[in-house]
Amino acid sequence: MNLHLKINHMKKISIVLGAALMCVLMAFAPASGDRLLGVWQSGSGKAGVKIEKIGTKYYGKIVWLKEPIDPATSKPKVDKNNPDEKMRTVPLKGYRILKDFTYKDNDEWGDGTIYDPENGSTYKSVIKMKDNNTLDIRGYIGVQALGRTDTWKRMKLGK
């Protein structure tokens, strides 16, 4: 084999190996939408919400409450404002308040809903990540312009 053919052969092998390496790295790299995963503190500071991925969608459940016990009952707080009477005895801790979000692009998740246990209402919602530790969560009825935005901060959990 002459030198020119050897060089061309080596180039082809390098390209194939480089492409294979990129495929392997991409398979193990987290999707950019997964940056949303973690525990976030609501703007009021009253709750911590763990955002998880189930299948291709993102969900969030309450995992921490600043005041977990209802002073009136001395029992864990429940979803007392839920419009469905059967749900009013369900504890807030563990309650899924973010549902069905999909990653759109550019640090934005949409097509989901947010439930507000303080008033028992569910709203369409969009989540925008301002930086690695800050989310703007907008709940709205109808159009986004008529909604309200709450800023959540990533919680740093100690061991």
N, C-alpha and C positions, 0 to 999 in steps of 0.2 A: 504494500500500500504506500503510495507516495505521500509526502508531507502535506500537500494541499488537501487530499482526501481525509487524512487523519484529523486535521484541524476542523474541517467541516463536520466530520463525525462527532468530534468532541463538542462542538458548538450545539449540535442537535441534542446530544445527551444532556448537556447543561441546561438547555431550554426545557426539556422534558422533566428533569429533576427539579428545576426551579418551579415549574407549574405544579408538580405533584406536592412539593413542600407548601406552596401557597394554599392548595386545597386542604391539606391537613391542618394548617394553621387556622384557616377560616372555619373548619368544622369544629374546632375546639374553642374558638374565640366567642365570648358572649355576644349575643345580638345587641346592637346599640340601644334597642328598646328596653333591654334588661337593666339599664342604668337606673330605672325607676324602682327596682327591687330594694327593699330595706324597710326600716321602721321610721316613720315620719310623725312629727308632733304637729297637731293642728295649730292654726293661728291663735286660737284662744288659750292654748297651753293645757286644755282640759283632757286631751286624749292623745294616745300614741296609736298609729295605724300601721300595721305591717302589710306591705304590698308584696303580693306573690304572683307568680305566673302559673296559670293552670291551662295546659294546652298552649294555645297561641294568644290567650287573653290575660289581662291583668285584673286582679281583685285585691281589695284591701279590707282587713278586719281589725277591729279595736283590740289591742293587746295590752293597753295600759290606760288607766284612768287616774287623773290627779286625785279625785275623790271617788273611790270605787264603791263606798258604802253610802246608801241612802240614809240620811239622818232621821227621816221620818219612820223608817222601818227597821233600821239597824241591820239591813240585809244588803247584798250586792245590788247595785243600781240595775234597773230593768228598762226595757223599751216602753215606758208608760205612755208615750205620746203616739204610739203606732196606731194608724187608723183601723187596723185589723185587731179586734179585741183579743183574739187568740195569741197574738204576738206580744201583748203588753206584759207578759210575765217572763219573757226571754231576757236573760242577762245581757247587758250592753257589752261586757268584756267577752270577746269572741264573736261579736256580731259583725257581719260583713256589710260595710257601708259603701264600698266602691265595687262596682260590678261591670264586667264585660268591656273593659277598655282594650283597644287595639292600638298598636304603635303605628303612627302615620308617617312620620319623618321629621327631621329637624327638631328633635326633642319635644315632640307633641304626641299625646295619646288622646283618642277620641272615641266616639260611639258608645260611651259608657254612661253610667248613672252614679249619682252620689245621694245617699240617704242622710238626712239630718235628723238625728234622734231628738234634738231639742224642740222640733216642731212637727215631727212625724211625716215630713214631706220628702219625696224623691224627685230629684231634678236631673235633666240631661246634664252632661258634664264633659269638660275638656280639661286635660292636664298639660301644663307647659313647664318644662324644666328650665329654670333661669340659670342655674349652675348646678354642680354636683350635689349641693346640699340645700337647694331651695326649689320648691315647687309652687306654681300658681295654679290653684284648682278653682275652676269657674263652674258654678252651678247656674242653670238657667231654665226658663220655661219658654218654649218657642224659639226665640233668637238669642244668640249669645250677648248681644248688646244690652239686653234687658236682665242680665244676670248679676251675680255677686261673686267676687274673687276672694279666696282665702289663701294666704301664703303659709305654706308648711315648711318646716325645717327638718332635715335629717337628724335623727337622734343618734347620739354616740353611746352605744351600750357598753357598760363596763362588764368585766368578767368576774 
